[in-house]
Amino acid sequence: MKALPAFLLLLLCFDGTAALAADIYVSPQGKDTNPGTPAAPLQTFAAAQQAARRLAGREPVTVTFDDGTYYLPQTVVFTATDSGTATAPVVYRAAHERGAVLSGGVKLALTWKPYKDGIHQAQVPADLETEEIFINGERQILARYPNFNPAAKYFDGYSKDALSKERVSRWADPAGGYFHAMHPALWGDFTWLITGKDAQGEITKEGGWQNNRGGAVHNEIRFVENIFEELDAPGEWFLNRKTRTLYYYPPANLDLASATIEATRLRTLVEFSGDEKKPVRFVNLKGFAFRQAARTVMDTKEPLLRTDWAIYRGGAIFFNGAEDCSLEDALVDQVGGNAIFVNNYNRRVTIRGTEIRKAGASSVCFVGDQKAVRSALFNYDQSNKLEDIDLTPGPLTSNYPADCLVEDCLLTLSGRVEKQSAGVEIDIAQGITVRHCSIYDLPRSGINIGDGCFGGHVVEFCDIFDTVKETGDHGSFNSWGRDRFWHANIDVTNDWVKKLPQLPFLDVVKPITLRNNRWRCDHGWDVDLDDGSSNYEIYNNLMLHGGLKLREGYKRIVHNNVLVDNSLSPHVWYDDSDDVFTGNIVFRDRYNEARMFKGRPWGQEMNKNLVHSADNPTPVPATGLPRQSRRDAESIVANAQFIDPAKGDYRVKPESPALALGFKNFPMDQFGVQKPSLKAIARTPDLSRAGSQGSGRGAAPRIWLSARVRNIVGESEMSAFGTAGESGILALDVPVNTALAAAGLQTGDVIVAVNDQAVGEMTDLVRASVAFKPGQTVKLGVLRTQKTTAITVTLPKEFSVSKAPIVSAVADGSFTLLAADVEIVGTLASHGGNIENWKNPGDFLCWQLKVNTPGDYTVTLDYALDPHSDGTEFTLAAGGQTLSAKLAATGGWRDYRRVKLGVITLTKSDALLLTLTPAKKPGEAVMNLHRLTLSPIK
């Protein structure tokens, strides 16, 4: 009798003895004509999937993959026909954890030969299209400028001249290159595909849609990649698609002849493709390593609900229409876009025991269908009309992820390509639990919740730190709640909620809970609840540095947390927010408030908080907290008596006064990943005390054009007013019947430009005012509700832009300008009879003159200058006239000399501003100045 063909034996196994067929084996050395036994395994995932389908849903099926790399010719797609059941799941597993690798790439067999300057070249297959090359398992660097520098704060290297004419002129054909730049306020980044050059030699490009807030391009934080002429450093590569030539600059210690060379092909390695009516059910992936999934940055363009984000709905592992499916004990390594994306309708999807590292975008995303949201809006500047808001609570459809779990995972170094990314991103979802995860080394937030739709999320026992490393104005946890009720104008929202108190809870129908976590953010807030975030309970959290920010929102219940070296940052609260802040331990007897209402109590309850002070063994009443909140009657300042803060144990001792206030100890040893193999490699946060970090900017108010103004100071104000960094001048009070009020400047506006010149700090404002003349029109750039507008001010006949006293001429008509009469603009803090130690060339001097007799005046200067500082240059300006001079050394810092500088014309004025501004400081100081004398020429 002839032997039966192998495929018939396989069919008999499936249709006959089910017990034997329930276990299927796969090996890179197998054959797809084999029966799938341990002795005769299959070779490919596709064959294993077809074999498993025959038993799926009838009895448990386990498909075991031997060690090795399985290069997928196309995405593995699971449909409803692959489904198991609760009692008969279908499990695809690696025989040894991480031993079986599912790759979306291709292994290249290349013949290398020298090109030039240390660069090698090889011909590649005609059909190869890739933007990622891996050598010995590590992703290499697309040829770029500036060169890759992991120590650089942004983009692993950035330069203002990335698109300079000089640089672009070197590029023969930049088409296919990329231009990356940060948002000017560091809210994210943008990427453009370079399409070529125009007739003027400048690049043409398309893209820039990755950030939903838009905005200008950052002037300095930018770089280019995939440009052949920029291939000049070890580890860089470039593929010439026209000639099919791969160029690579190998590091000195690499043997190219024996190296494994791989290139990405697929965007998605595994897809669960079902829907609510026909879901993929009870299919589990366990123990695999996933590698070589392609970049997707140019498809990150779908705006999410009024967040700052755009999203690409895809990932290396893509769940769409799955129920009770899981990914466990996996490694997702260096994929080009999102690692895991749970899209639209999904229920009870679990990600457990998995490490995700160096993803191009986010590690794990849960994002629902925008059509599931009632009265949905998509851009920050959009707003509903009250009469148009759907008042039905909750979702419109069920097409969103719900009741899903990310547990015991290590998520690190995501955002390698896209900075608007997160360890875990949640939008339009409900009941997502993130538990016992370690999340760190990210450009943006560890966890981001983009809206209130539809609440019920729980973040617990996580360790989240070293985040916000390349972006700004958020925290290790970031959220928005720009739901259907939210309006950029707080007064509008206040009015609406008074009429309809249920508005804030129409989308966030279930509370969101943050508990038993450890947070540390050194570049923002540990926890940042922004714009409208509502219905939160936050307790048993250890916040190691950045503290907690609560902006516009309702019903945030915050209790039993420890805020090390910080306090609560309340920003822009609603009139009846119902916020609670009780039983917490903070380290400052003040709140970091920004744009809060005055003279009436904040929130629903703020009380029984302890301000830790090692110098207060005996508790005393807090004074700063109640003065601000009009609550905190029982809050105290005392030594909290922590058990071992140096080792991160902020539990308190039995005799601690915090316990009498109601504080309860919570575990300090259960944060982060618990799986032994992952815990062994996971980092933990820096436990050192950074202390209170001052801004370094002057906060003293001044009068400018009859308005009281001062610098924007600190991250709280930067966030509350939406400035591009710690920058701009805040209008504290704009009296009526002033030129600024007539022009439309309002209290709470931020001046960011004068006559189209950027104004970052008070020094800039005063310097821009030097040339002001009576009756002149001045254009101000003003930031209001996070949008910039222009207003035009007509200057009055009499005005003041300096706080220097007004100096009048003496009997002979001359002016003697002394140190006692000067205003120093900048950091030069003090002076006696002379102005000394003038070391910062950014500081300048202002005097105000009452000029009754206009005309020409001779200017003389009494000064001293050390030989090491010979050659100081400066400019004297008044009323549109300027006089430049260069000073010679006088012999020493106490050897004063008088020198004639020249002639300047003064116009009639009651407060003519005269400034002296350094232009060049050759040595350690500008000069020692005794006096200026202006003598009329008769």
QUIWORA-V869841 format. One line per field, one symbol per residue. ss: DSSP state (H for helix, E for strand, C for the rest). psi: psi as a letter, one per 30 degrees, with the letter a starting at -180 (. if undefined). burial: + if it has 24 or more other ideal C-beta (glycine too) atoms within 12 Angstrom, else -. A space follows every 10 residues. Layout:
ss->???
psi->???
burial->???
//
This chain:
ss->CCCCCHHHHH HHHHHCCHHH HCEEEECCCC CCCCCCCCCC CECCHHHHHH HHHCCCCCCC EEEEECCEEE ECCCCEEECH HHCCCCCCCE EEEECCCCCE EEECEEEECC CCEEEECCEE EEECCCCCCC CCEEECCEEC EECEECCCCC CCCCCCCCCC CCCCHHHHCC CCCCCCCEEE EEECCCCCEE EEEEEEECCC CCEEEEECCC ECCCCCEEEE EEEEECCHHH CCCCCEEEEE CCCCEEEEEC CCCCCHHHCC EEEECCCCCE EEECCCCCCE ECEEEECCEE ECCCCCHHHC CEECCCCCEE ECCCCCEEEE EEECCEEECC EEECCCCCCE EEEEEEECCE EECCEEECCC CCCEEEECCH HHCCCCCCCC CCCCCHHHCC CCCCCCCCCC EECCEEECCE EECCCCCCCC CCCEEEECCE CCEEECCEEE CCCCCCEEEC CCCCECCEEE CCEEECCCCC CCCCEEEEEC CCCCCCCCCH HHHHHHHHHC CCHHHCCCCE CEEEECCEEE CCCCEEEEEC CCCCCEEEEC CEECCCCEEE ECCCCEEEEC CEECCCCEEE ECCCCCCCCE EECCEECCCC CCCECCCCCC CCCCEEECCE EECCCCCCCE ECCHHHHHHC CCCCCEEECC CEEEHHHCEE EECCCCHHHH CCCCCCCCCC CCCCCHHHHC CCCCCCCCCC CCCCCCCCCC CEEECCEEEE ECCHHHHHHH HCCCCCCCEE EEECCCCCHH HHHCCCCCCE EEEECCEECC CHHHHHHHCC CCCCCCEEEE EEEECCEEEE EEEECCCCCC CCCCCEEECC CCCCEEEEHH HCEEECCCCC CCCCECCCCC CCCEEEEEEE ECCCEEEEEE EEEECCHHHC CCEEEEEECC EEEEEECCCC CCCCCCEEEE EEEEEECCEE EEEEEEEEEE CCCCCCCEEE EEEEEECC
psi->kkkklefeee eeeefcjeee ffkkkkkfga kfflfglefi lleleeeeee eeeffkfelk kkjkklklkj jkflkkjkaf ffkalefilk kklkekkgek kjkgakkkjk jklkdlhfkl lkklkfgjjl gkkkkhfkkl jkklkllkjf fkekghklke gfgleeeeff jejfkflkkk llkfghfall kkkkfakafg gllklkbggf kffallkkfe jllllhkefg jgkkfllkjj fefhkkkkjk legkjeefkk klklekekek kjjaaeeilk khkkkkglkk likllgefgi fjkljgagll lkillekjkj hkkhllkkhl kjjhlfbkek kjkbjkkhkk jkhkkkkhke blekkjkakf ffkkhklfke flklkeffkk gklalelgil kkhlkjkhlj jlhlhfejfi llekkkkilk hkkjkhkkjl ilfblekkjf lfjgaglkjk hljklhahff alhaaekkll hiaffkkfje eeeeeefeei ffefgeeifk lkkjkhlkkk jggbkekjjl igjlhkkjlh kjjfefakkj ljlkijjjlh lkjkgaakjk khlleifglk jkglklgkhl kilkhkllgl kkaekjlhkk jkjfgifkkl kkeeefeefg bhfgklkljf ileiffggjg lllfgkfeef ffkkklkggg kakfkeeeef fklllkgljf akjlefkkgk llkjhglkll kkkleeeeee fhliaiklkk jekjklglee eefgklkflj kfkjhgkkje leeeeeeffe gkkkflkkkk kkkkhgkklk lkkjkleklk glgklkklla egglkjjlef glkkjbfjel lbfljlhifj ffklkklkkj jfjlakkkkl kjlkkkefgk gkklkkkkhf kljklkklkf elfgjkkkkk eakkkklklf ikkkkjkkfk jebflelkke lkkjkkj.
burial->---------+ --++------ ++++++++-+ -+-++++--- ++++++++++ +++++++--+ ++++++-+++ ++--++++-+ -+++----++ +++++-++++ ++++++++-+ -+------++ ++-+---+-+ +++++-+-++ ++++++++-- ---++++++- -++---++-- +--+-+++++ ++++++++++ ++++------ --+-+-++++ +++-+-++-- ++++++++++ +++-++++++ ----++++++ -----+--++ ++++++++++ ++++++--++ ++++++++++ ++++++++++ ++++++++++ ++++++++++ ++++++++++ ++++++++++ ++++++++++ ++++++++++ ++++++++++ -+++++++-+ --++----+- --++++-+++ ++++++++++ ++++++++++ ++++++++++ ++++++++++ ++++++++++ ++++++++++ ++++++++++ ++++++++++ ++++++++-+ --++-++--- -+++++++++ ++++++++++ ++++++++++ ++++++++++ ++++++++++ ++++++++++ ++++++++++ ++++++++++ ++++++++++ +++++++--- +++-++++++ +++-----+- ++-+++-++- ++--++++++ ++--+--+-+ ++---+++-- +-+-++-+-- +++++--++- -++++-+--- ------++-- -++++++-++ ++++++++++ ++++++++++ ++-+---+++ --+-++-+++ +++++--+++ ++++++++++ ++++---+-+ ++++++-+-+ +-+-++--++ ++++-++++- --+++++-+- ++++++-+-- ---+++-+-- +-++++++++ +-+---++++ ++++++--+- -++++++++- +++-+++-++ --+-----+- +--++++-+- ++++++++-- ++--++++++ ++++++--
//
